[in-house]
């Protein structure tokens, strides 16, 4: 059984910072990517940032220069450092892990953590 446990969400004022963490446990074979998505009320879930096993990163345009994704492969943990937060960053943030099992991709999701940025 694979579990993704997220932590670090909360309430912060605009301009502040938060750091999210997501630890993956259980049998995950060959993690390809780890990443963060978010979903605001009434909106579709969107990619925030993603990092490959080799360390390559990709960010949504709206967070470039403010958010930094990193990972600890030994701990199967991915982090999202969020600086200069804006009210429009308010959303539920979901951790995502893509692994490979029997040569097929397998997608895992965390339960979500609320981030609220007040103006």
N, C-alpha and C positions, 0 to 999 in steps of 0.2 A: 504494500500500500504506500503510495507516494503522497506526501503531505508538503504543502508550501505554507510556511508560517510567516506572516507579515507583522511588522512592528514599526513604530515611529510616527504614525499619523497623529493629527491633533489640530488644535486651533492656534493660529498665529496671526499677527498683524501684518499688513502689507509691508513689504520690504524685509521681512524676517526670513528665517531659514528653518528647514526641517530636514531630517535625514531618515529615509525609509530603508528598512532591511527586510530581506526575504530569505529564509533558510529552507532549503529543500532537504527532505529526509525520505528514507525508503530506497527502494531499488529503482534508480534512474540510470539507464544505460546510455552512455555517450551523449551527454548534454551538448546540444548544438548552440542554442542561444538562450540567454536569460534576458528578461526585459520587464518593462513596466508599461501598463496601459492605464487609462483613466476614463471615467464616465461621469459626466455632470448630469444633473437632473434634466430630463427631456432631450438629452443628446445621445448620440451613438458613442460606443466605446471607441477610443482612439489610442493610437500608439504614442507613447511619450518618449521612450528611449529603449534601445536594445543593444546588447553586447554579445559578440560571438565568443566561442571558446578560445579563439586566438587574440581576443582583445579589441577587435574592430567594433566601432560604435556607430550608432545612427540615432539622430534626434529629430523630434518634430520641430518644425521651424519656430513654433511659438515658445519653445523652451531653450533653444540654442543660446549658449553663452550664460545661461542661468542655472541649468541643471547639469549634473555630472553623474553618469552611471559607471559603476565599477563592480568587479566581482572577485570573490576569493574561491578559486576552483577547488582548493583543498577542503573547504568547508561547504561547498555547494551553496554559496550565499551570494546574493546580488544586492547592491546598495544603490540608492538614488539620493544624491545630495542636491537639495533644492534651495537655491539662494534667490534673493530679490523676488520673493513670492508676490504674486498679484491676486486680486480677488477672482480673476478669471481662471486661476489655477485650482479653485475649489472644485473638488470632485472626489469620488471614491477611486482610489488607486489600487490596481490589481497587478500582482506579480504573475509573470508568465514564464514557463520553462518549456522549451522544446527539446525532446530527447529522441533517441532512435531505438526502436525495439524491433528485432527481426527485419531490419532494413526498412522499416516504415517509421515516419515521424509520429511522435506521440506528444500531445499538448496537455500541459498541466496548468491549472489556475489556482491562485490563492483566493482567500475568502474576501479580500478587499479591506482596505483601511481608509478611513475618512480623513481627508485633508480639507480644512476650512481656513480660508484667508479672509480676514476682516479688513475693511477699508478704513 
